[in-house]
Amino acid sequence: PNHLHLAPVCAAAEAGVAVLCEKPMSASLADAEAMGRAVDRAGVLYGTAFDQRRHPAHTALRDAVAAGAIGRPSAVRIAYCCWVDPLWRAPGQTGEANWRADPLQAGGGAVVDLAPHGLDLVQALLGEPVERLAMVLQRRVHDYAVEDGGMVTGVTASGVLVSLHVAYNCPEALPRRRLEVLGDEGQVCALDTLGQTAGGELWRICGRSGAREPIGFDAALGPFTVQAAAFAAAVQGAPHDYSLSRDLALARRFDAAYRQAFACL
């Protein structure tokens, strides 16, 4: 659970051990800041486990956008939804509490769990930070203390619009995982790539003809496998894109927007 990240991260850092920490960094911004100070003091490698930037489809999508496949990007749209009801249990969990719906253990609900993945992915795809964020939360289907869905909007440093719909109230037999990057010459779409498994679909749509063409990627590799390999290589000195300062900046923007939205829930 998110509220238990602080102690082991600080202990590892103080022992000189590199840290790959699950997202979000913690259940509170205060704990995330404390983790950051511990890592800075120790000078160890730190990475937040934003595995969505590692999915081979998303890497191929990033490369296509960088190569000009859609012209000048103008918007990123994400739907990343699932079903997490009050009776949900983590594998091997005992007891009655669904920690993902506990504000003390998780720090929030669907938006806290899922939106950071999407926001970090946007930054990875476009190579620039999301600088402004706003949120609207809902408690629509499930009877628990945190949000079971929400909309997140933002703008990147260069002016690309960002929108995310994330939810714990979407039946999993429905279409619920889609990523689109729109540009002035076309669009790149990824279907069923967001999540923990390999595979999915990726294609480019021409802005003039509407023709679709698939974009190839390694459909056998899942994001966790790539993430583990990337972090292991970084530990051994390979160039990497892990950044404590970037992750803390996102956590601060996220916390401010979430607090404002939760006050209206």
C-alpha positions in Angstrom: 0.0 0.0 0.0 1.1 3.5 -0.8 1.4 4.7 2.8 4.1 2.1 3.5 6.5 3.3 0.8 8.4 5.9 3.0 10.2 3.6 5.5 11.7 1.1 3.0 12.7 3.7 0.5 14.5 5.7 3.2 16.1 2.6 4.6 17.3 1.5 1.2 18.7 4.9 0.3 20.5 5.2 3.6 22.1 1.8 2.9 23.3 2.9 -0.5 20.8 0.8 -2.4 19.2 2.0 -5.6 15.4 2.4 -5.3 12.6 1.5 -7.8 9.4 2.7 -6.0 5.9 1.8 -7.0 3.7 4.7 -8.1 2.3 7.0 -6.7 5.4 7.8 -4.7 3.4 7.7 -1.5 -0.1 8.3 0.0 0.9 11.9 0.8 3.0 14.6 -0.7 4.8 15.0 2.7 6.0 11.4 2.5 7.1 11.8 -1.1 9.1 14.9 -0.2 10.7 13.0 2.7 11.7 10.2 0.3 13.2 12.7 -2.0 15.3 14.2 0.7 16.6 10.8 1.8 17.5 9.9 -1.8 19.2 13.2 -2.3 21.3 12.8 0.9 22.3 9.3 -0.1 23.0 10.1 -3.8 21.5 6.8 -4.9 19.6 6.1 -8.1 15.9 6.5 -7.7 13.1 5.7 -10.1 9.3 5.7 -9.8 7.7 2.6 -11.3 5.9 4.3 -14.1 5.8 1.2 -16.2 3.5 2.6 -18.9 6.4 4.6 -20.4 8.1 1.2 -20.9 5.3 -0.6 -22.8 6.8 -1.4 -26.3 3.7 0.0 -28.0 4.1 3.3 -26.2 7.8 3.5 -27.1 6.8 2.9 -30.7 4.1 5.6 -30.4 6.6 8.1 -28.9 9.1 7.4 -31.8 6.4 7.8 -34.4 5.3 11.2 -33.0 9.0 12.3 -32.7 9.5 11.3 -36.4 6.6 13.6 -37.5 4.0 10.8 -38.2 1.2 13.1 -37.1 2.7 16.5 -37.7 2.5 18.9 -34.8 0.9 17.3 -31.7 -2.1 19.2 -30.3 -3.8 16.8 -27.9 -3.4 13.6 -25.9 -6.5 11.7 -24.9 -6.5 8.7 -22.5 -9.1 6.3 -21.2 -7.7 4.1 -18.5 -10.5 2.4 -16.5 -11.2 -0.8 -14.6 -13.5 -2.3 -11.9 -12.4 -2.1 -8.3 -15.3 -2.6 -6.0 -15.4 -2.4 -2.1 -14.7 -6.2 -1.9 -11.6 -6.0 -4.1 -8.5 -7.8 -2.6 -4.9 -7.8 -3.7 -3.5 -11.2 -4.5 -2.6 -12.9 -1.3 -4.3 -10.2 0.8 -6.0 -11.3 4.0 -8.6 -9.4 6.0 -11.5 -7.3 4.9 -10.1 -4.0 4.0 -9.8 -2.9 0.3 -6.7 -0.7 0.8 -7.1 0.9 -2.7 -10.3 2.5 -1.4 -8.8 3.6 2.0 -7.8 7.3 1.9 -5.1 6.7 4.6 -3.5 3.7 2.9 -3.9 4.8 -0.7 -4.1 8.6 -0.5 -7.2 8.5 -2.7 -9.1 6.3 -5.1 -9.1 5.8 -8.9 -7.5 9.1 -9.8 -4.7 8.7 -7.3 -4.0 5.2 -8.6 -4.4 5.5 -12.3 -3.9 9.1 -13.4 -0.2 9.4 -12.4 0.5 6.6 -14.9 -1.2 8.5 -17.7 0.4 11.9 -16.8 3.9 10.4 -16.7 3.2 8.6 -20.0 2.2 11.9 -21.6 5.4 13.5 -20.5 7.4 10.5 -21.9 5.5 10.6 -25.3 6.0 14.3 -25.8 9.3 14.9 -24.0 8.0 17.8 -22.0 6.2 18.3 -18.6 2.5 18.7 -18.0 2.6 22.1 -16.4 -1.0 22.7 -15.4 -3.6 20.3 -14.0 -7.3 20.4 -13.1 -9.5 17.5 -11.9 -13.2 16.6 -11.4 -13.9 13.6 -9.2 -16.9 11.4 -8.8 -18.2 8.9 -6.3 -20.8 7.4 -8.5 -21.0 3.6 -8.3 -19.1 2.3 -5.3 -19.8 3.0 -1.7 -16.4 3.9 -0.3 -14.7 7.0 1.0 -12.6 7.9 -2.0 -13.4 8.7 -5.7 -14.4 5.9 -8.0 -13.7 7.9 -11.1 -12.5 11.2 -12.4 -11.5 13.4 -15.3 -8.1 15.0 -15.4 -7.1 17.8 -17.8 -3.9 19.6 -18.3 -1.6 21.5 -20.7 2.1 20.7 -21.5 4.9 23.2 -21.6 4.4 23.8 -25.3 0.6 23.9 -25.2 -0.5 20.3 -26.0 -3.9 19.6 -24.3 -4.1 16.5 -22.1 -7.3 14.7 -21.0 -7.7 11.5 -19.0 -10.7 9.6 -17.9 -9.8 7.1 -15.2 -12.2 5.0 -13.2 -12.7 2.1 -10.8 -16.4 1.9 -11.9 -16.0 0.5 -15.4 -16.9 -3.1 -16.0 -13.9 -4.8 -17.5 -15.7 -6.5 -20.4 -16.2 -3.0 -21.9 -13.7 -1.1 -24.0 -11.8 0.8 -21.3 -8.1 1.3 -22.3 -7.4 3.7 -25.2 -4.6 6.2 -25.9 -4.7 8.8 -28.7 -2.2 11.4 -29.8 -3.7 13.9 -32.2 -1.7 16.1 -34.6 -2.3 18.5 -37.5 -1.5 15.8 -40.0 -2.9 12.7 -38.4 -3.4 10.6 -35.3 -1.7 7.7 -33.5 -4.0 5.4 -31.5 -3.2 2.6 -29.1 -5.9 0.2 -28.0 -5.6 -2.1 -25.0 -2.0 -1.2 -24.3 -2.5 0.7 -21.1 -2.2 -1.8 -18.2 0.1 -4.5 -17.0 0.0 -7.0 -19.9 1.8 -7.3 -23.2 0.1 -6.8 -26.6 -2.6 -4.5 -27.8 -3.0 -2.6 -31.1 -1.2 0.5 -32.5 -1.9 2.3 -35.7 -1.6 5.7 -37.5 -4.6 7.4 -39.1 -3.8 9.8 -41.9 -5.3 13.3 -41.4 -6.0 13.7 -45.2 -7.3 10.4 -46.3 -8.4 8.7 -43.1 -6.4 5.6 -44.1 -5.1 3.5 -41.2 -1.8 1.7 -41.1 -0.5 -0.5 -38.3 2.7 0.5 -36.4 4.8 -2.5 -35.4 6.0 -3.2 -31.8 7.1 -6.2 -29.8 3.8 -7.6 -28.6 5.4 -10.3 -26.5 7.1 -8.0 -24.0 5.0 -6.6 -21.1 5.8 -3.2 -19.4 7.0 -4.9 -16.2 9.6 -6.9 -18.0 10.9 -3.9 -19.8 10.9 -1.8 -16.7 12.9 -4.4 -14.7 15.5 -4.5 -17.5 15.7 -0.8 -17.8 16.2 -0.2 -14.1 18.8 -3.0 -13.9 20.7 -1.4 -16.7 20.5 2.0 -15.1 21.9 0.6 -11.8 24.9 -0.7 -13.8 25.5 2.8 -15.3 23.6 2.8 -18.5 22.0 6.0 -19.7 18.5 6.3 -18.4 15.4 8.6 -18.1 14.8 8.2 -14.3 14.4 11.6 -12.6 13.5 12.2 -9.0 13.1 15.9 -9.6 10.6 15.3 -12.5 8.6 12.8 -10.4 8.5 15.2 -7.5 7.4 18.1 -9.7 4.5 15.9 -11.0 3.6 14.8 -7.5 3.4 18.5 -6.4 1.2 19.5 -9.3 -1.0 16.4 -8.8 -1.4 17.0 -5.1 -2.5 20.6 -5.5 -5.1 19.7 -8.2 -6.4 16.6 -6.3 -6.9 18.5 -3.0 -8.9 21.2 -4.8 -11.0 18.5 -6.6 -11.6 16.4 -3.5 -12.9 19.4 -1.6 -15.7 19.6 -4.1 -16.5 15.8 -4.1 
